[in-house]
């Protein structure tokens, strides 16, 4: 059993494995009181005035207490992050990392701006960890890129992947979780989907082109489909049929 888990872990693509590992280590460390969540949460004042820039990253790594909700999000992180990296972003690790960076930036910006809007500032002030939102963003992007896959929710009913974010949003509401967290992930996911897939088809321009600096960090191997030796892809010529 342990060997199977180790093999499953080792076969994960690099970004998925790194993010999952950081999330589990951070959350377990907080549960064991080795790390304090007070040093991790998003606090704009401490970032701007105390230069605690690490909070812009660590708030995406802590998934609250280790309960059923934690396992729920770890499953979706491992599943949909892996599916995106292995399929939609196969051979494009830098582009996948840039997608996560874009999503994290959009989520952070929404929370910061929302904190300055009257009547909404109190609600946004309660959002101090964006890990669940970033996970939900990946689910949303995957559902947009694979809309016709048939799925089942707890064996109760079936639906296509295009409706997966809405099904999960409804489930979150039913179990008493904050809908804001999932909605923020959907907003960030739709922003990426529109700018990366819809807008380029409309205009021929791609605004989310991955910067060369990020590309330099990842040595992506091109995906090459090898042509087997001695395999004909066209019918042989008539004179070849009569050769010895």
C-alpha positions in Angstrom: 0.0 0.0 0.0 2.8 2.4 1.0 4.6 1.6 -2.2 1.5 2.3 -4.3 1.1 5.7 -2.7 4.8 6.5 -3.2 4.5 5.5 -6.8 1.4 7.6 -7.3 3.1 10.6 -5.7 6.3 10.2 -7.8 4.3 10.1 -11.0 2.7 13.5 -10.4 3.9 16.3 -12.6 6.2 18.8 -11.0 3.9 21.7 -10.3 1.1 19.5 -8.9 3.5 17.6 -6.7 5.1 20.7 -5.4 1.9 22.5 -4.6 0.3 19.5 -3.0 3.3 18.9 -0.9 3.5 22.5 0.2 -0.2 22.5 1.1 -0.1 19.3 3.1 3.1 20.3 5.0 1.8 23.7 5.8 -1.6 22.5 7.0 -0.1 19.7 9.0 2.5 22.0 10.5 -0.3 24.4 11.6 -2.3 21.5 13.1 0.7 20.4 15.1 1.3 24.0 16.1 4.8 23.9 14.5 3.7 26.8 12.3 1.3 29.6 13.3 -1.5 30.6 10.9 -1.1 34.1 12.2 2.2 34.3 10.2 0.6 33.0 7.0 -2.7 34.8 6.4 -3.2 37.6 3.9 -2.8 40.9 5.7 -2.4 43.9 3.3 -1.3 46.2 6.0 1.6 43.9 7.1 2.6 43.3 3.5 2.7 47.0 2.7 4.1 48.4 6.0 6.1 45.5 7.5 7.2 44.1 4.1 5.9 40.6 5.0 5.7 39.7 1.3 5.6 35.9 2.0 2.0 36.3 3.0 1.1 36.8 -0.6 2.2 33.2 -1.1 1.6 31.4 2.2 -2.1 32.3 2.2 -2.5 29.9 -0.7 -0.9 27.0 1.1 -3.0 26.7 4.3 -6.2 24.8 4.0 -7.5 25.4 7.6 -7.9 22.5 10.0 -7.5 18.9 8.9 -11.0 17.6 8.6 -13.4 16.3 5.9 -13.2 19.7 4.1 -9.4 19.5 4.0 -9.5 16.0 2.4 -12.2 17.2 0.0 -9.9 20.1 -1.3 -6.8 17.9 -1.3 -8.7 15.5 -3.6 -9.7 18.2 -6.0 -6.2 19.8 -5.9 -4.5 16.5 -6.7 -7.1 15.5 -9.3 -7.8 18.6 -11.3 -4.4 20.2 -11.0 -2.8 17.0 -12.3 -5.4 16.7 -15.1 -4.6 20.2 -16.3 -0.9 19.9 -16.1 -0.8 16.5 -17.8 -3.3 17.2 -20.5 -4.2 20.8 -21.3 -0.7 22.0 -20.3 1.3 18.9 -21.3 4.8 20.0 -22.2 4.0 23.5 -21.1 5.0 23.7 -17.5 5.8 27.4 -17.7 2.4 28.2 -19.1 0.7 26.2 -16.3 2.8 27.9 -13.6 1.8 31.3 -15.2 -1.9 30.3 -15.0 -1.6 29.7 -11.3 0.3 32.9 -10.9 -2.4 34.8 -12.8 -5.1 33.2 -10.8 -3.4 34.0 -7.5 -2.9 37.6 -8.6 -6.5 38.0 -9.6 -7.8 36.5 -6.3 -5.5 38.8 -4.3 -6.5 41.8 -6.3 -10.2 41.1 -5.8 -9.8 40.7 -2.1 -7.8 43.9 -1.8 -10.2 45.9 -3.9 -13.2 44.4 -2.2 -11.8 45.5 1.1 -12.1 49.1 0.0 -15.7 49.0 -1.2 -18.3 50.1 1.4 -20.8 47.5 2.6 -18.6 44.8 1.1 -15.4 45.5 3.0 -16.5 43.5 6.0 -17.2 40.4 4.0 -13.8 40.6 2.1 -12.0 41.3 5.4 -12.9 37.8 6.5 -11.2 36.2 3.5 -7.7 35.8 4.8 -6.8 32.5 3.1 -7.3 32.0 -0.7 -6.1 28.3 -1.0 -9.6 27.0 -1.5 -10.4 29.7 -4.1 -7.3 28.8 -6.1 -8.2 25.1 -6.1 -11.7 26.0 -7.2 -10.2 28.1 -10.0 -8.4 25.0 -11.4 -11.7 23.0 -11.3 -13.4 25.8 -13.2 -10.7 26.0 -15.9 -10.7 22.2 -16.3 -14.5 22.1 -16.6 -14.4 24.8 -19.4 -11.8 22.9 -21.3 -13.6 19.6 -20.9 -17.3 20.5 -20.9 -18.8 17.3 -22.4 -17.3 14.8 -20.0 -20.1 12.9 -18.1 -19.7 13.0 -14.3 -21.6 11.7 -11.3 -22.0 13.4 -7.9 -21.9 10.9 -5.1 -23.8 8.5 -7.3 -27.0 10.7 -6.9 -27.2 12.2 -10.3 -25.1 12.7 -13.5 -24.2 15.8 -15.3 -21.6 17.1 -17.8 -18.3 18.7 -16.6 -19.5 22.1 -17.7 -21.8 22.2 -14.6 -19.2 20.8 -12.2 -18.3 24.2 -10.6 -22.0 25.0 -10.0 -22.6 21.5 -8.5 -19.7 22.0 -6.1 -20.9 25.5 -5.2 -24.3 24.2 -4.3 -22.7 21.4 -2.2 -20.6 24.0 -0.4 -23.7 26.0 0.5 -25.5 22.9 1.7 -22.7 22.0 4.1 -22.5 25.5 5.4 -19.3 26.7 3.8 -18.8 30.2 2.5 -20.0 30.6 -1.1 -17.7 33.6 -1.5 -14.7 31.4 -1.5 -15.9 29.3 -4.4 -17.3 32.3 -6.3 -14.0 34.0 -6.2 -12.4 30.9 -7.7 -15.0 30.9 -10.4 -14.4 34.6 -11.2 -10.6 34.1 -11.5 -11.1 30.9 -13.5 -13.4 32.6 -15.9 -11.1 35.6 -16.3 -8.3 33.2 -17.3 -10.5 31.1 -19.6 -11.8 34.3 -21.4 -8.3 35.8 -21.9 -6.6 32.6 -22.8 -9.3 30.8 -24.9 -12.1 33.1 -25.9 -10.4 36.4 -26.5 -7.7 35.0 -28.8 -10.3 33.4 -31.0 -12.2 36.7 -31.3 -9.2 38.9 -32.0 -6.2 36.8 -32.9 -4.3 38.3 -30.0 -3.2 36.4 -26.8 -2.9 38.8 -23.8 -1.7 36.1 -21.4 1.5 35.1 -23.2 3.9 33.6 -20.7 6.8 35.9 -20.0 10.2 34.7 -21.1 11.5 35.0 -17.6 9.1 32.4 -16.4 9.8 30.2 -19.4 13.5 30.3 -18.5 12.7 28.7 -15.1 11.2 25.6 -16.7 13.0 23.4 -19.2 9.9 22.1 -21.1 10.5 19.2 -23.4 8.5 19.5 -26.6 5.8 16.9 -27.1 6.8 14.8 -30.1 4.8 12.0 -31.6 7.4 9.6 -32.9 6.8 7.9 -36.3 7.4 4.1 -36.0 10.1 2.7 -38.3 9.1 0.7 -41.4 5.5 1.8 -41.2 3.8 3.0 -44.4 1.4 5.9 -44.2 0.3 5.6 -47.8 -0.3 2.8 -50.2 2.9 1.5 -51.9 3.5 2.3 -55.5 2.6 -0.4 -58.1 6.3 -0.9 -59.2 7.2 -1.5 -55.5 4.8 -4.4 -55.3 6.7 -6.3 -58.0 10.2 -5.8 -56.5 11.9 -8.7 -54.9 
